[in-house]
Structures are given as C-alpha cells and as structure tokens.
Amino acid sequence: MTGVDEPTPKRYGRGLFLATVAGGLSSLAWAKPVWTKVSAALGPVESFVPFVPQGWRIYTVSGSMPTFDRTTWRLEVGGLVDRKLSLSYDELRSLPRAHQVSDFHCVTGWTVKNVHWAGVRLRDIFSEAKPQFDAHGLQFVSAEVPYVDYLTLDQGLIPDVMLAYEMDGKPLPREHGAPLRLVIPEMYGYKGVKWLQQLNLVPQAEPGYWEQLGYDRDAWVGRSNGYGT
C-alpha cells in the first residue's frame, strides 16, 4: 500500500470504443488536434496513436512504438517450464518456419484480408521449453508497457496460431510489432500482442490489458464483444 487513494480504473466496453475510435478513425479528415482531444478524454492509459497504412489502423496504448535492435533483442520464455529460453532474433528464425495466409479482424469492425505471415508455431517453442504439468495458460508480454495479454495453453496450440516475424514477404514492420507479434486469426486483433518480448507459461489465463477495461477474454471473431448476440 502506498497510503494514497488511487482512482478506480475506468472500464470501457466495445460500445464506447466503437463510438469514439472506429467512427473517428474512419476518415483522414480527423486531424491530429481532434484526435488529441479524443485520446485525452479517454485518459493516458487508454489513449492510442492512429496510423492508416494500406487499410490498417495501428493503435498503441502508450503513445509510442518500441524500437528493435537485432543485436540485443531476446525472446524470454519462462514461467512453468522445465527449461527457460532466451532466444536471440537469429535463434528464433532458426526454429522450424511456418507460413500462412489469413484475415485480420479488428473488434472495431474493420478487416484486412489475405495477410501473409511467417514465423514459428508455439508448439515448436514448447518442444524446447517443456511446459510443466500445471501450466494451463500463456502470458504474452509486450515491450509496449503496460500491454500484456493471455491465452489458454489449448488456444496457443490452435493450428494457425503463430509468433510472426514476417508479414507479406518482408520482416515485420515496426508499426506491426517488430520484431515479433502474436497472430491468432480466430480472435480479434487486440489479442495479437505486438512487440513481444516475453512468453511465460502460467497456471491459468488471466484478464489482459483490454479485458481489464471491459473486453471479452476469449475474443472469438463474430462470437464475442457483442457480436453474434
């Protein structure tokens, strides 16, 4: 305890997010001063920075994007594992390579179709790390503090879930999470943690960044966050 009364965190569901973000970002006529007013109203933790390259809308929760140094970056794999890993970028790319084409869905209602991803399957990382019997959840920690999210172990083993280091035939761009991001096409994009730096095996999945603000923990496309109900 700090001895200081802290304000209760505000919770924002999909309705408010759609009203303030999806509508606003649908037009480039929203100049920076207008966006600044909207993000300020949401508060420092809930603010984002919008970009609109090639149909994508890029959000951050910290107001800036982490940088990537290939010579020093590591993916730390720990928690409930028999063997902790600290993988360099080159070591990660030396693992069995997977490639897929899948659609990307944002909970605000927009989609980018036929995105080409390349990276590694979680099962190939687990074959090295050896998850322990009581590990039933996966914690994904971004270099963009305070972004953290979770999947169940079973969700992490869905065949088209991957840790992607390439997008559309090129190294993952900074705005899309370089050097590494989680891709799970069956769920909305807020589950796809960008700028990934830690993967921890944990006893169970917990509420992540957006879930603590009112979003569904299991973000199935078309079946969560008010869709399909």
Salt bridges, closest charged atoms under 4 A:
ASP90 OD1 - ARG70 NH2 2.57
GLU91 OE1 - ARG74 NH2 3.58
ASP103 OD2 - LYS113 NZ 3.70
GLU128 OE1 - ARG83 NH1 2.97
ASP149 OD1 - LYS191 NZ 2.85
GLU166 OE2 - ARG93 NH2 2.78
GLU166 OE1 - ARG97 NH2 2.81
GLU211 OE2 - LYS191 NZ 2.58
